[in-house]
Every structure is written in C-alpha cells, then in structure tokens.
C-alpha cells in the first residue's frame, strides 16, 4: 500500500517535527508521573501443586514472589514511546523511516507497541486482580503477538495486489484474549469493599475502546476510506492515538492509586 504521489518531502519534514513534539509529550508525562507518584505496588504470585499431608492430595499453593511498583511501569511505557519517536527523528534513522512509509509500513511502530502496549495490558490485568506471574507473562506475550501481526499485515501486503486480511484476523484473535481474561476478573469480582474501585472499570472500557480504534485505523487504511487513502494520515492517527491512550491510562491510574493522599 504505497503512499500517494502527492505527498511531498515537506510533508515528511513536518512528520519528523511531529514525532519530536510527541516524543517530548510522552517524556515529560513520564518524568512528572515518577516525581509525583507514590510507591503503590501489587504482588506477583505463583501457584504450584504441593502434596498436602493432611488432605493426602496435591493442592495448589499460592506464594508471593515479589511486588511490582506501578508508577515505574506506567512511566516505562511512556518512555518507550518517547524513545521510539526520538529514534525515528535521528538523521541516521529518518531516511529509513521515510523509505518504509513510502512502502506503507512503519516497523518501529510495531516494535514499540509490542512492548509498550503489552506493559499497559499487564498493568490493567494487575489492577483487576490478576497477580499470577505466569498469567501476566502470557497476557504480555499474547498482546505482543497481536502487535506483531500488525507488522505482518504491513509487510505481507506490500507484495499482494489485493489486500490479504489473514494477519489482521489472527491479530484480532490474539488481541481479544487478554481482554476477555480481564473482563472475567471484573465480572467475577465481589461487591462492596471487595469490588474493584470505579476507576478500574473506567480504565477497562476506555482503554479497550482505544485499542479497538487502533485496529479500526489500520482497517480504514487498507480499505482506503476518505483521508485514509493516504498512508501518512493513518500514520499520524497512530501517533495521536498512542499519546491519548497512554496518557489516559497513566493519569487514570495516577488518580486512582498513585496520587499522594
């Protein structure tokens, strides 16, 4: 899906400045959040079978292995985005970025998203009570697979005459499973004091919607709907969506658990 011919070098120059600007917005937020946030942490556990002498059978034993502070995780996905924007803007990297954009691809985007959005999913999972370390690892991996299918979508369709949606469909499947797991924990939560706080529900619905909009953005790119006929329009949308989604999650978590009392 090559970029439309009317795109000029001036357009690419503007995109470079846009990346630098967005990089600073991510970076500043990450620094401010680290400075202001409390040391709120959640446990990471394991559950292995052990023989119970009294019951005379194997029973799962849950053990807390360590705790994870949430503020550094939030800052990390903001810093990863900032780093990606700054790297793409480097004189030695920017020509490679432009060359790929002209072919209808941005591989750096998928590398950054594979880590940053997967960390976001882990944070959301922990906020609803998924503390098992193996489960968190699998949620991270499934979300990263979804992102890499996005990479494959762009790579594969450079060689097809008609858009092939296989990677898109597989990515949708991989991406929805972690959200189903989180939804099950939310639906199975207790009531009253045992129920997750309201801000967790807001996080679930708002970030889920934004993840869906990312998928919609790629769909509109390949369907060439309106302004999405120009690949660079979709590229800018990815950048804006990334900032808004990460900022929204960061400051919702800050307001709910990280702000000083």
N, C-alpha and C positions, 0 to 999 in steps of 0.2 A: 504494500500500500504506500507508494511513493508520495512525497509531499507535492502539493500542487505547484505548478510552474511559476505562479505569480508571487510566490514567496521570495523575498529579496534578502541580500546579505544584511541589509539594515534590520530586517525582521529578526534575523539570528542574533545580531548585536544587541537588540532590545531584549531578547530572551536571556542572553548572558547576564545583563544587568538585573533582570527579573530574578534569576537564580541567586545572584549575590544578595539581593534585597531579602529574598525569602530565607536564605541561609542565616542572615543576621536575626530575623524574626524568630526562628527556631532557637538559635543560640542564646539570645537574650532571655527568652522564656525559661530555658533550661537552667540558666545561671540564677535567675530570680527565684525560681521554684526551689532550688537547692538551698539558697540563702534563707528563705522564709519557712521552709517545711520542717515539721517535727520528725522525730526518728521513728515514726509509726512503722511497725514491722508485722509480718504474718509468717506463720510456721510453714515449713516444708517437711512433709512426713513420708514415711514408707510403711507398708503393711505387708509383712511376710508371715507365712504359716509357721507355727511352732507347736510342738506337741504339748498339750495341756495334761499334766499328770492327773489332776483331779477329775477332769471330764473324760480322760482317756481317749482323746481325739485331737486332730490337728485343728487349731483355731488361729485366725489372723491376729497378729499383734501389731498395733499401730505405735510407731515411735517417731518422735520429733527429731529430725536430723539437724536442722539449723533454721534460722529465721532470715527472711529477706526484708530489708528496708524498702519501702515502696517508693519513696522520693527519688533515690538514685535510679530506679528502673524507669520512672517517668522521665527524669532528665536524660537518661540514656537514649530513649527513642527520639527525643527532641535533638540531642546532639548528633545522632546518626543522620538525621535528615539534614541538619546544618552542614555536616561534613560532606554529604553527597552533593549538595548544592555548590559548596565551595570547590570541591574537587573538579566538578564539571566545568567550572568557570576558569580553571587554571589554563594559562596559554598553551601548555603542553597537552592538555586533555580536551580542550574545547573543540579543536578541529575533528577529533574522533567523535565527539558528541554530535556535532553538526552533520557529519557524514552518515551517522546512523539515523538521525532524524530524517534525513532526506530519503532514507530507505524505509521509513515508517517504523522505527524502533528506538528505544532508549533502554539499553541493558543496565545502566547504572541504577535506573529507577527500580528495576526488579530486584537487584542485589540489596539495595537499601530497604525496600519494602519487606523483603524476606526476613530481615532481622527486626526492623522497627515495628512493623505491624504484628509480627509474631510475639514480640515483647508486650505489645498492647493487649493481645489476646490473653497472655499469661496473667497480666495484671487484672484484667476483668474476671478471669476464671478464679483467681485467688480471692477477689472481693466477694464472690458468691459462695465461697467455702470449699473450693477445690484445692486442697492442700497436698494431695498425694504427688510426690515428686515425679513418679513415672507418668502419671496422667498429664501433668504440666509439660513434661518433655514431649509427649505425643501431641498435645494441643499445639505446642510450638512448631513441631515438625509438620503437622497437617496444614497449618496455616502457611508455613513456608512453601509447602508443595503447591498450594493454591497460587501463590505468587509466581513460582517458577513455571506453572502452566501458562501464566500471563506472558512470561518471557517466550515460552514455546509458541504461543499464539502469534506473536510478532515475528519470530524467527521463521516459522513454518510458512506463514502466508506471504513471505517475500518471494516464494518460489511457486505459488499457486495462481492460476488465472481466476479462479472463483474462490471466495473466502471459505476456508475449511474451519468449522467450529468445534472440532474434536477436542482440542486443548482447552477451549473455553468451557465446554461441558464438563470435562474431567476436573478442571479447576473449580468449577461451581460445586461439584460434589465434595471435593476435598475441603473447600472453604466453609461449607454449611455445617459439617460435623461438629467442629468445636462450638459453634453457636447453639447447636442442639444440646450439647452437653451442659453448657451454661444455663440454657433455658430449663433443663430438667432440674438443676440445682435450685433455680429460682422458684419453680413451681412446687418443688418438694420442701421448700423452706417452711419453718414453723410460723407461728403467729405471735403477735405481741412482741416482747423483748427478744424472742428468738428469731424474729423475722429480720432479713437484711434491711438496712436503712433505705429510705426512699431514694436517696441519691444513686444507689446501686441500680435500681430499676431504671432511672433516667439514663444512666450510663449504658445499660444494656440496649435500650431502644434507640438512643441517639447514635451510638457508635455502630450498631447493626445497620441502621439506615444509611450511614455514611459508607460503610463497607459495600453495601448494595449499590450506592451511587458510583463507586469506583468501577464496579462491574458494568453498570449502565453506560459509563463514559466510554469504555472500550467497545461495548456493543454498538453505540452510536457512531464511533469512529469507523468500524468496519461496515456498518450499514450506510455510511456517508450521508447522514441526516443533517441537513442545514449546514451550519458552520463547521460541523464535524467532518465535512468533506476535506477540510484542511487538517492534516495530522497535527500541525502545531497548535491548533485550537484545543484539541484533546490533550496535548502535552501541557499547555497552560492550565487546563482544568485539573489534570492530575496534581500539579504543583499546588494549586489553590485548595483542592480537596484534602491533600496531605496536611497542609498547615491547619486547616479548620478542624479536621478530625483529631489530630494530635493535640491541638490546643484545647479543644473541647474536653477530651478525656483528661488531660493534665489538670485543668483547673476545676473540673468536677470532682476529681479525686482529691485535689488540694482542699476544696471547700468542705468535702465530706469527712476527710480523715487526717489531712496533713497540716491544716492551718493551726497556728498556736491558739490555745484556748485563752 
